[in-house]
């Protein structure tokens, strides 16, 4: 829960969360949820590889 609060309090985190939810909702409505999940996994992989 602490990590979620940190993301919400950071401006870039808010933007990323908003965009992610919007894209996910659109993908779910259009039936492309599998591609959206693949993209989310790829973004998570890139984020884990980036230096803190």
PDBQT receptor file of N, H, CA, C and O in Angstrom, charges set to zero:
ATOM      1  N   UNK A   1       0.822  -1.194   0.000  1.00  0.00    +0.000 N 
ATOM      2  CA  UNK A   1       0.000   0.000   0.000  1.00  0.00    +0.000 C 
ATOM      3  C   UNK A   1       0.862   1.251   0.000  1.00  0.00    +0.000 C 
ATOM      4  O   UNK A   1       0.504   2.256  -0.614  1.00  0.00    +0.000 OA
ATOM      5  N   UNK A   2       1.991   1.194   0.683  1.00  0.00    +0.000 N 
ATOM      6  H   UNK A   2       2.282   0.377   1.181  1.00  0.00    +0.000 HD
ATOM      7  CA  UNK A   2       2.881   2.334   0.751  1.00  0.00    +0.000 C 
ATOM      8  C   UNK A   2       3.405   2.693  -0.634  1.00  0.00    +0.000 C 
ATOM      9  O   UNK A   2       3.539   3.875  -0.952  1.00  0.00    +0.000 OA
ATOM     10  N   UNK A   3       3.704   1.697  -1.462  1.00  0.00    +0.000 N 
ATOM     11  H   UNK A   3       3.596   0.737  -1.204  1.00  0.00    +0.000 HD
ATOM     12  CA  UNK A   3       4.204   1.948  -2.811  1.00  0.00    +0.000 C 
ATOM     13  C   UNK A   3       3.145   2.642  -3.661  1.00  0.00    +0.000 C 
ATOM     14  O   UNK A   3       3.463   3.549  -4.430  1.00  0.00    +0.000 OA
ATOM     15  N   UNK A   4       1.904   2.226  -3.527  1.00  0.00    +0.000 N 
ATOM     16  H   UNK A   4       1.646   1.490  -2.902  1.00  0.00    +0.000 HD
ATOM     17  CA  UNK A   4       0.819   2.846  -4.286  1.00  0.00    +0.000 C 
ATOM     18  C   UNK A   4       0.671   4.308  -3.893  1.00  0.00    +0.000 C 
ATOM     19  O   UNK A   4       0.478   5.164  -4.756  1.00  0.00    +0.000 OA
ATOM     20  N   UNK A   5       0.757   4.598  -2.619  1.00  0.00    +0.000 N 
ATOM     21  H   UNK A   5       0.914   3.903  -1.918  1.00  0.00    +0.000 HD
ATOM     22  CA  UNK A   5       0.659   5.990  -2.168  1.00  0.00    +0.000 C 
ATOM     23  C   UNK A   5       1.807   6.827  -2.701  1.00  0.00    +0.000 C 
ATOM     24  O   UNK A   5       1.607   7.987  -3.058  1.00  0.00    +0.000 OA
ATOM     25  N   UNK A   6       3.011   6.261  -2.762  1.00  0.00    +0.000 N 
ATOM     26  H   UNK A   6       3.173   5.318  -2.472  1.00  0.00    +0.000 HD
ATOM     27  CA  UNK A   6       4.149   6.987  -3.314  1.00  0.00    +0.000 C 
ATOM     28  C   UNK A   6       3.933   7.307  -4.783  1.00  0.00    +0.000 C 
ATOM     29  O   UNK A   6       4.262   8.403  -5.238  1.00  0.00    +0.000 OA
ATOM     30  N   UNK A   7       3.380   6.352  -5.529  1.00  0.00    +0.000 N 
ATOM     31  H   UNK A   7       3.114   5.462  -5.160  1.00  0.00    +0.000 HD
ATOM     32  CA  UNK A   7       3.116   6.572  -6.952  1.00  0.00    +0.000 C 
ATOM     33  C   UNK A   7       2.060   7.647  -7.126  1.00  0.00    +0.000 C 
ATOM     34  O   UNK A   7       2.196   8.508  -7.995  1.00  0.00    +0.000 OA
ATOM     35  N   UNK A   8       1.018   7.616  -6.324  1.00  0.00    +0.000 N 
ATOM     36  H   UNK A   8       0.907   6.916  -5.618  1.00  0.00    +0.000 HD
ATOM     37  CA  UNK A   8      -0.070   8.584  -6.451  1.00  0.00    +0.000 C 
ATOM     38  C   UNK A   8       0.400   9.994  -6.101  1.00  0.00    +0.000 C 
ATOM     39  O   UNK A   8      -0.060  10.964  -6.703  1.00  0.00    +0.000 OA
ATOM     40  N   UNK A   9       1.304  10.119  -5.141  1.00  0.00    +0.000 N 
ATOM     41  H   UNK A   9       1.678   9.332  -4.652  1.00  0.00    +0.000 HD
ATOM     42  CA  UNK A   9       1.769  11.442  -4.721  1.00  0.00    +0.000 C 
ATOM     43  C   UNK A   9       2.757  12.057  -5.706  1.00  0.00    +0.000 C 
ATOM     44  O   UNK A   9       2.960  13.270  -5.684  1.00  0.00    +0.000 OA
ATOM     45  N   UNK A  10       3.368  11.265  -6.557  1.00  0.00    +0.000 N 
ATOM     46  H   UNK A  10       3.203  10.279  -6.575  1.00  0.00    +0.000 HD
ATOM     47  CA  UNK A  10       4.336  11.791  -7.531  1.00  0.00    +0.000 C 
ATOM     48  C   UNK A  10       3.587  12.190  -8.803  1.00  0.00    +0.000 C 
ATOM     49  O   UNK A  10       2.772  11.412  -9.299  1.00  0.00    +0.000 OA
ATOM     50  N   UNK A  11       3.846  13.387  -9.342  1.00  0.00    +0.000 N 
ATOM     51  H   UNK A  11       4.508  14.019  -8.939  1.00  0.00    +0.000 HD
ATOM     52  CA  UNK A  11       3.121  13.840 -10.545  1.00  0.00    +0.000 C 
ATOM     53  C   UNK A  11       3.258  12.885 -11.729  1.00  0.00    +0.000 C 
ATOM     54  O   UNK A  11       2.273  12.615 -12.417  1.00  0.00    +0.000 OA
ATOM     55  N   UNK A  12       4.452  12.376 -11.973  1.00  0.00    +0.000 N 
ATOM     56  H   UNK A  12       5.252  12.595 -11.414  1.00  0.00    +0.000 HD
ATOM     57  CA  UNK A  12       4.644  11.438 -13.086  1.00  0.00    +0.000 C 
ATOM     58  C   UNK A  12       3.891  10.137 -12.828  1.00  0.00    +0.000 C 
ATOM     59  O   UNK A  12       3.399   9.507 -13.764  1.00  0.00    +0.000 OA
ATOM     60  N   UNK A  13       3.800   9.742 -11.583  1.00  0.00    +0.000 N 
ATOM     61  H   UNK A  13       4.199  10.255 -10.823  1.00  0.00    +0.000 HD
ATOM     62  CA  UNK A  13       3.052   8.541 -11.233  1.00  0.00    +0.000 C 
ATOM     63  C   UNK A  13       1.574   8.699 -11.498  1.00  0.00    +0.000 C 
ATOM     64  O   UNK A  13       0.917   7.773 -11.972  1.00  0.00    +0.000 OA
ATOM     65  N   UNK A  14       1.045   9.881 -11.190  1.00  0.00    +0.000 N 
ATOM     66  H   UNK A  14       1.579  10.634 -10.804  1.00  0.00    +0.000 HD
ATOM     67  CA  UNK A  14      -0.372  10.151 -11.454  1.00  0.00    +0.000 C 
ATOM     68  C   UNK A  14      -0.666  10.104 -12.944  1.00  0.00    +0.000 C 
ATOM     69  O   UNK A  14      -1.664   9.526 -13.375  1.00  0.00    +0.000 OA
ATOM     70  N   UNK A  15       0.211  10.716 -13.722  1.00  0.00    +0.000 N 
ATOM     71  H   UNK A  15       1.021  11.185 -13.372  1.00  0.00    +0.000 HD
ATOM     72  CA  UNK A  15       0.018  10.723 -15.175  1.00  0.00    +0.000 C 
ATOM     73  C   UNK A  15       0.104   9.304 -15.722  1.00  0.00    +0.000 C 
ATOM     74  O   UNK A  15      -0.724   8.898 -16.537  1.00  0.00    +0.000 OA
ATOM     75  N   UNK A  16       1.096   8.556 -15.280  1.00  0.00    +0.000 N 
ATOM     76  H   UNK A  16       1.769   8.886 -14.618  1.00  0.00    +0.000 HD
ATOM     77  CA  UNK A  16       1.251   7.182 -15.742  1.00  0.00    +0.000 C 
ATOM     78  C   UNK A  16       0.084   6.307 -15.348  1.00  0.00    +0.000 C 
ATOM     79  O   UNK A  16      -0.380   5.487 -16.140  1.00  0.00    +0.000 OA
ATOM     80  N   UNK A  17      -0.390   6.475 -14.137  1.00  0.00    +0.000 N 
ATOM     81  H   UNK A  17      -0.013   7.141 -13.494  1.00  0.00    +0.000 HD
ATOM     82  CA  UNK A  17      -1.532   5.695 -13.663  1.00  0.00    +0.000 C 
ATOM     83  C   UNK A  17      -2.790   6.039 -14.452  1.00  0.00    +0.000 C 
ATOM     84  O   UNK A  17      -3.558   5.150 -14.819  1.00  0.00    +0.000 OA
ATOM     85  N   UNK A  18      -3.000   7.323 -14.713  1.00  0.00    +0.000 N 
ATOM     86  H   UNK A  18      -2.376   8.045 -14.414  1.00  0.00    +0.000 HD
ATOM     87  CA  UNK A  18      -4.169   7.742 -15.484  1.00  0.00    +0.000 C 
ATOM     88  C   UNK A  18      -4.107   7.213 -16.910  1.00  0.00    +0.000 C 
ATOM     89  O   UNK A  18      -5.095   6.689 -17.424  1.00  0.00    +0.000 OA
ATOM     90  N   UNK A  19      -2.950   7.349 -17.548  1.00  0.00    +0.000 N 
ATOM     91  H   UNK A  19      -2.148   7.774 -17.130  1.00  0.00    +0.000 HD
ATOM     92  CA  UNK A  19      -2.813   6.844 -18.909  1.00  0.00    +0.000 C 
ATOM     93  C   UNK A  19      -2.957   5.333 -18.962  1.00  0.00    +0.000 C 
ATOM     94  O   UNK A  19      -3.599   4.797 -19.865  1.00  0.00    +0.000 OA
ATOM     95  N   UNK A  20      -2.366   4.652 -18.006  1.00  0.00    +0.000 N 
ATOM     96  H   UNK A  20      -1.845   5.088 -17.272  1.00  0.00    +0.000 HD
ATOM     97  CA  UNK A  20      -2.449   3.200 -17.981  1.00  0.00    +0.000 C 
ATOM     98  C   UNK A  20      -3.871   2.702 -17.809  1.00  0.00    +0.000 C 
ATOM     99  O   UNK A  20      -4.293   1.767 -18.489  1.00  0.00    +0.000 OA
ATOM    100  N   UNK A  21      -4.603   3.318 -16.909  1.00  0.00    +0.000 N 
ATOM    101  H   UNK A  21      -4.260   4.077 -16.357  1.00  0.00    +0.000 HD
ATOM    102  CA  UNK A  21      -5.993   2.913 -16.707  1.00  0.00    +0.000 C 
ATOM    103  C   UNK A  21      -6.848   3.226 -17.928  1.00  0.00    +0.000 C 
ATOM    104  O   UNK A  21      -7.717   2.437 -18.299  1.00  0.00    +0.000 OA
ATOM    105  N   UNK A  22      -6.605   4.368 -18.551  1.00  0.00    +0.000 N 
ATOM    106  H   UNK A  22      -5.899   5.009 -18.249  1.00  0.00    +0.000 HD
ATOM    107  CA  UNK A  22      -7.375   4.738 -19.741  1.00  0.00    +0.000 C 
ATOM    108  C   UNK A  22      -7.092   3.780 -20.892  1.00  0.00    +0.000 C 
ATOM    109  O   UNK A  22      -8.020   3.295 -21.541  1.00  0.00    +0.000 OA
ATOM    110  N   UNK A  23      -5.825   3.509 -21.145  1.00  0.00    +0.000 N 
ATOM    111  H   UNK A  23      -5.072   3.903 -20.619  1.00  0.00    +0.000 HD
ATOM    112  CA  UNK A  23      -5.463   2.591 -22.231  1.00  0.00    +0.000 C 
ATOM    113  C   UNK A  23      -5.975   1.190 -21.935  1.00  0.00    +0.000 C 
ATOM    114  O   UNK A  23      -6.444   0.496 -22.837  1.00  0.00    +0.000 OA
ATOM    115  N   UNK A  24      -5.889   0.771 -20.685  1.00  0.00    +0.000 N 
ATOM    116  H   UNK A  24      -5.507   1.335 -19.952  1.00  0.00    +0.000 HD
ATOM    117  CA  UNK A  24      -6.394  -0.545 -20.306  1.00  0.00    +0.000 C 
ATOM    118  C   UNK A  24      -7.886  -0.664 -20.498  1.00  0.00    +0.000 C 
ATOM    119  O   UNK A  24      -8.370  -1.696 -20.963  1.00  0.00    +0.000 OA
ATOM    120  N   UNK A  25      -8.626   0.373 -20.150  1.00  0.00    +0.000 N 
ATOM    121  H   UNK A  25      -8.233   1.212 -19.772  1.00  0.00    +0.000 HD
ATOM    122  CA  UNK A  25     -10.073   0.363 -20.329  1.00  0.00    +0.000 C 
ATOM    123  C   UNK A  25     -10.447   0.317 -21.808  1.00  0.00    +0.000 C 
ATOM    124  O   UNK A  25     -11.344  -0.426 -22.205  1.00  0.00    +0.000 OA
ATOM    125  N   UNK A  26      -9.760   1.109 -22.613  1.00  0.00    +0.000 N 
ATOM    126  H   UNK A  26      -9.032   1.713 -22.290  1.00  0.00    +0.000 HD
ATOM    127  CA  UNK A  26     -10.027   1.105 -24.057  1.00  0.00    +0.000 C 
ATOM    128  C   UNK A  26      -9.694  -0.262 -24.652  1.00  0.00    +0.000 C 
ATOM    129  O   UNK A  26     -10.440  -0.777 -25.484  1.00  0.00    +0.000 OA
ATOM    130  N   UNK A  27      -8.582  -0.845 -24.229  1.00  0.00    +0.000 N 
ATOM    131  H   UNK A  27      -7.976  -0.427 -23.552  1.00  0.00    +0.000 HD
ATOM    132  CA  UNK A  27      -8.193  -2.168 -24.739  1.00  0.00    +0.000 C 
ATOM    133  C   UNK A  27      -9.205  -3.228 -24.333  1.00  0.00    +0.000 C 
ATOM    134  O   UNK A  27      -9.529  -4.114 -25.124  1.00  0.00    +0.000 OA
ATOM    135  N   UNK A  28      -9.702  -3.143 -23.115  1.00  0.00    +0.000 N 
ATOM    136  H   UNK A  28      -9.439  -2.423 -22.473  1.00  0.00    +0.000 HD
ATOM    137  CA  UNK A  28     -10.690  -4.120 -22.658  1.00  0.00    +0.000 C 
ATOM    138  C   UNK A  28     -11.993  -3.980 -23.434  1.00  0.00    +0.000 C 
ATOM    139  O   UNK A  28     -12.633  -4.981 -23.757  1.00  0.00    +0.000 OA
ATOM    140  N   UNK A  29     -12.384  -2.771 -23.729  1.00  0.00    +0.000 N 
ATOM    141  H   UNK A  29     -11.864  -1.958 -23.467  1.00  0.00    +0.000 HD
ATOM    142  CA  UNK A  29     -13.626  -2.544 -24.470  1.00  0.00    +0.000 C 
ATOM    143  C   UNK A  29     -13.496  -3.031 -25.911  1.00  0.00    +0.000 C 
ATOM    144  O   UNK A  29     -14.437  -3.606 -26.458  1.00  0.00    +0.000 OA
ATOM    145  N   UNK A  30     -12.347  -2.809 -26.523  1.00  0.00    +0.000 N 
ATOM    146  H   UNK A  30     -11.582  -2.342 -26.079  1.00  0.00    +0.000 HD
ATOM    147  CA  UNK A  30     -12.165  -3.197 -27.925  1.00  0.00    +0.000 C 
ATOM    148  C   UNK A  30     -11.751  -4.645 -28.087  1.00  0.00    +0.000 C 
ATOM    149  O   UNK A  30     -11.653  -5.129 -29.215  1.00  0.00    +0.000 OA
ATOM    150  N   UNK A  31     -11.503  -5.353 -26.993  1.00  0.00    +0.000 N 
ATOM    151  H   UNK A  31     -11.582  -4.960 -26.077  1.00  0.00    +0.000 HD
ATOM    152  CA  UNK A  31     -11.150  -6.764 -27.084  1.00  0.00    +0.000 C 
ATOM    153  C   UNK A  31      -9.674  -7.020 -27.292  1.00  0.00    +0.000 C 
ATOM    154  O   UNK A  31      -9.289  -8.124 -27.676  1.00  0.00    +0.000 OA
ATOM    155  N   UNK A  32      -8.856  -6.042 -27.052  1.00  0.00    +0.000 N 
ATOM    156  H   UNK A  32      -9.169  -5.145 -26.740  1.00  0.00    +0.000 HD
ATOM    157  CA  UNK A  32      -7.410  -6.177 -27.236  1.00  0.00    +0.000 C 
ATOM    158  C   UNK A  32      -6.690  -6.244 -25.898  1.00  0.00    +0.000 C 
ATOM    159  O   UNK A  32      -5.572  -5.745 -25.767  1.00  0.00    +0.000 OA
ATOM    160  N   UNK A  33      -7.313  -6.847 -24.919  1.00  0.00    +0.000 N 
ATOM    161  H   UNK A  33      -8.221  -7.252 -25.025  1.00  0.00    +0.000 HD
ATOM    162  CA  UNK A  33      -6.748  -6.867 -23.568  1.00  0.00    +0.000 C 
ATOM    163  C   UNK A  33      -5.434  -7.626 -23.510  1.00  0.00    +0.000 C 
ATOM    164  O   UNK A  33      -4.553  -7.263 -22.731  1.00  0.00    +0.000 OA
ATOM    165  N   UNK A  34      -5.278  -8.671 -24.314  1.00  0.00    +0.000 N 
ATOM    166  H   UNK A  34      -5.994  -8.966 -24.948  1.00  0.00    +0.000 HD
ATOM    167  CA  UNK A  34      -4.034  -9.445 -24.269  1.00  0.00    +0.000 C 
ATOM    168  C   UNK A  34      -2.849  -8.599 -24.718  1.00  0.00    +0.000 C 
ATOM    169  O   UNK A  34      -1.756  -8.712 -24.162  1.00  0.00    +0.000 OA
ATOM    170  N   UNK A  35      -3.061  -7.751 -25.725  1.00  0.00    +0.000 N 
ATOM    171  H   UNK A  35      -3.949  -7.659 -26.177  1.00  0.00    +0.000 HD
ATOM    172  CA  UNK A  35      -1.985  -6.867 -26.175  1.00  0.00    +0.000 C 
ATOM    173  C   UNK A  35      -1.662  -5.822 -25.107  1.00  0.00    +0.000 C 
ATOM    174  O   UNK A  35      -0.500  -5.468 -24.903  1.00  0.00    +0.000 OA
ATOM    175  N   UNK A  36      -2.699  -5.336 -24.431  1.00  0.00    +0.000 N 
ATOM    176  H   UNK A  36      -3.643  -5.623 -24.597  1.00  0.00    +0.000 HD
ATOM    177  CA  UNK A  36      -2.487  -4.344 -23.377  1.00  0.00    +0.000 C 
ATOM    178  C   UNK A  36      -1.703  -4.959 -22.220  1.00  0.00    +0.000 C 
ATOM    179  O   UNK A  36      -0.826  -4.308 -21.653  1.00  0.00    +0.000 OA
ATOM    180  N   UNK A  37      -2.013  -6.205 -21.867  1.00  0.00    +0.000 N 
ATOM    181  H   UNK A  37      -2.725  -6.734 -22.328  1.00  0.00    +0.000 HD
ATOM    182  CA  UNK A  37      -1.272  -6.874 -20.795  1.00  0.00    +0.000 C 
ATOM    183  C   UNK A  37       0.174  -7.109 -21.194  1.00  0.00    +0.000 C 
ATOM    184  O   UNK A  37       1.076  -6.967 -20.368  1.00  0.00    +0.000 OA
ATOM    185  N   UNK A  38       0.403  -7.465 -22.450  1.00  0.00    +0.000 N 
ATOM    186  H   UNK A  38      -0.330  -7.580 -23.120  1.00  0.00    +0.000 HD
ATOM    187  CA  UNK A  38       1.769  -7.637 -22.938  1.00  0.00    +0.000 C 
ATOM    188  C   UNK A  38       2.531  -6.316 -22.853  1.00  0.00    +0.000 C 
ATOM    189  O   UNK A  38       3.683  -6.288 -22.420  1.00  0.00    +0.000 OA
ATOM    190  N   UNK A  39       1.891  -5.225 -23.265  1.00  0.00    +0.000 N 
ATOM    191  H   UNK A  39       0.955  -5.247 -23.617  1.00  0.00    +0.000 HD
ATOM    192  CA  UNK A  39       2.520  -3.907 -23.219  1.00  0.00    +0.000 C 
ATOM    193  C   UNK A  39       2.825  -3.497 -21.777  1.00  0.00    +0.000 C 
ATOM    194  O   UNK A  39       3.884  -2.934 -21.500  1.00  0.00    +0.000 OA
ATOM    195  N   UNK A  40       1.893  -3.782 -20.859  1.00  0.00    +0.000 N 
ATOM    196  H   UNK A  40       1.033  -4.239 -21.084  1.00  0.00    +0.000 HD
ATOM    197  CA  UNK A  40       2.113  -3.447 -19.450  1.00  0.00    +0.000 C 
ATOM    198  C   UNK A  40       3.277  -4.251 -18.885  1.00  0.00    +0.000 C 
ATOM    199  O   UNK A  40       4.091  -3.718 -18.131  1.00  0.00    +0.000 OA
ATOM    200  N   UNK A  41       3.360  -5.515 -19.240  1.00  0.00    +0.000 N 
ATOM    201  H   UNK A  41       2.699  -5.948 -19.853  1.00  0.00    +0.000 HD
ATOM    202  CA  UNK A  41       4.481  -6.336 -18.793  1.00  0.00    +0.000 C 
ATOM    203  C   UNK A  41       5.803  -5.837 -19.344  1.00  0.00    +0.000 C 
ATOM    204  O   UNK A  41       6.817  -5.841 -18.645  1.00  0.00    +0.000 OA
ATOM    205  N   UNK A  42       5.793  -5.408 -20.597  1.00  0.00    +0.000 N 
ATOM    206  H   UNK A  42       4.970  -5.405 -21.165  1.00  0.00    +0.000 HD
ATOM    207  CA  UNK A  42       7.005  -4.881 -21.215  1.00  0.00    +0.000 C 
ATOM    208  C   UNK A  42       7.441  -3.590 -20.523  1.00  0.00    +0.000 C 
ATOM    209  O   UNK A  42       8.630  -3.388 -20.275  1.00  0.00    +0.000 OA
ATOM    210  N   UNK A  43       6.480  -2.717 -20.212  1.00  0.00    +0.000 N 
ATOM    211  H   UNK A  43       5.515  -2.881 -20.414  1.00  0.00    +0.000 HD
ATOM    212  CA  UNK A  43       6.801  -1.469 -19.503  1.00  0.00    +0.000 C 
ATOM    213  C   UNK A  43       7.356  -1.760 -18.113  1.00  0.00    +0.000 C 
ATOM    214  O   UNK A  43       8.287  -1.095 -17.657  1.00  0.00    +0.000 OA
ATOM    215  N   UNK A  44       6.784  -2.750 -17.447  1.00  0.00    +0.000 N 
ATOM    216  H   UNK A  44       6.028  -3.290 -17.817  1.00  0.00    +0.000 HD
ATOM    217  CA  UNK A  44       7.280  -3.121 -16.120  1.00  0.00    +0.000 C 
ATOM    218  C   UNK A  44       8.703  -3.657 -16.216  1.00  0.00    +0.000 C 
ATOM    219  O   UNK A  44       9.541  -3.359 -15.365  1.00  0.00    +0.000 OA
ATOM    220  N   UNK A  45       8.974  -4.445 -17.249  1.00  0.00    +0.000 N 
ATOM    221  H   UNK A  45       8.293  -4.687 -17.940  1.00  0.00    +0.000 HD
ATOM    222  CA  UNK A  45      10.329  -4.965 -17.465  1.00  0.00    +0.000 C 
ATOM    223  C   UNK A  45      11.310  -3.819 -17.692  1.00  0.00    +0.000 C 
ATOM    224  O   UNK A  45      12.397  -3.811 -17.113  1.00  0.00    +0.000 OA
ATOM    225  N   UNK A  46      10.936  -2.846 -18.532  1.00  0.00    +0.000 N 
ATOM    226  H   UNK A  46      10.053  -2.852 -19.002  1.00  0.00    +0.000 HD
ATOM    227  CA  UNK A  46      11.814  -1.709 -18.776  1.00  0.00    +0.000 C 
ATOM    228  C   UNK A  46      12.040  -0.902 -17.502  1.00  0.00    +0.000 C 
ATOM    229  O   UNK A  46      13.158  -0.457 -17.239  1.00  0.00    +0.000 OA
ATOM    230  N   UNK A  47      10.993  -0.712 -16.716  1.00  0.00    +0.000 N 
ATOM    231  H   UNK A  47      10.085  -1.073 -16.930  1.00  0.00    +0.000 HD
ATOM    232  CA  UNK A  47      11.128   0.054 -15.479  1.00  0.00    +0.000 C 
ATOM    233  C   UNK A  47      12.043  -0.652 -14.496  1.00  0.00    +0.000 C 
ATOM    234  O   UNK A  47      12.791  -0.002 -13.766  1.00  0.00    +0.000 OA
ATOM    235  N   UNK A  48      11.991  -1.983 -14.472  1.00  0.00    +0.000 N 
ATOM    236  H   UNK A  48      11.383  -2.511 -15.066  1.00  0.00    +0.000 HD
ATOM    237  CA  UNK A  48      12.854  -2.712 -13.548  1.00  0.00    +0.000 C 
ATOM    238  C   UNK A  48      14.310  -2.669 -13.979  1.00  0.00    +0.000 C 
ATOM    239  O   UNK A  48      15.211  -2.792 -13.149  1.00  0.00    +0.000 OA
ATOM    240  N   UNK A  49      14.543  -2.494 -15.273  1.00  0.00    +0.000 N 
ATOM    241  H   UNK A  49      13.811  -2.394 -15.947  1.00  0.00    +0.000 HD
ATOM    242  CA  UNK A  49      15.913  -2.445 -15.783  1.00  0.00    +0.000 C 
ATOM    243  C   UNK A  49      16.552  -1.066 -15.633  1.00  0.00    +0.000 C 
ATOM    244  O   UNK A  49      17.775  -0.935 -15.680  1.00  0.00    +0.000 OA
ATOM    245  N   UNK A  50      15.721  -0.039 -15.452  1.00  0.00    +0.000 N 
ATOM    246  H   UNK A  50      14.727  -0.145 -15.414  1.00  0.00    +0.000 HD
ATOM    247  CA  UNK A  50      16.242   1.320 -15.339  1.00  0.00    +0.000 C 
ATOM    248  C   UNK A  50      16.915   1.510 -13.979  1.00  0.00    +0.000 C 
ATOM    249  O   UNK A  50      16.507   0.929 -12.974  1.00  0.00    +0.000 OA
ATOM    250  N   UNK A  51      17.933   2.323 -13.983  1.00  0.00    +0.000 N 
ATOM    251  H   UNK A  51      18.265   2.794 -14.800  1.00  0.00    +0.000 HD
ATOM    252  CA  UNK A  51      18.648   2.604 -12.756  1.00  0.00    +0.000 C 
ATOM    253  C   UNK A  51      17.847   3.572 -11.901  1.00  0.00    +0.000 C 
ATOM    254  O   UNK A  51      17.235   4.502 -12.427  1.00  0.00    +0.000 OA
ATOM    255  N   UNK A  52      17.845   3.368 -10.606  1.00  0.00    +0.000 N 
ATOM    256  H   UNK A  52      18.342   2.613 -10.179  1.00  0.00    +0.000 HD
ATOM    257  CA  UNK A  52      17.057   4.238  -9.725  1.00  0.00    +0.000 C 
ATOM    258  C   UNK A  52      17.768   5.517  -9.447  1.00  0.00    +0.000 C 
ATOM    259  O   UNK A  52      17.249   6.367  -8.723  1.00  0.00    +0.000 OA
TER     260      UNK A  52
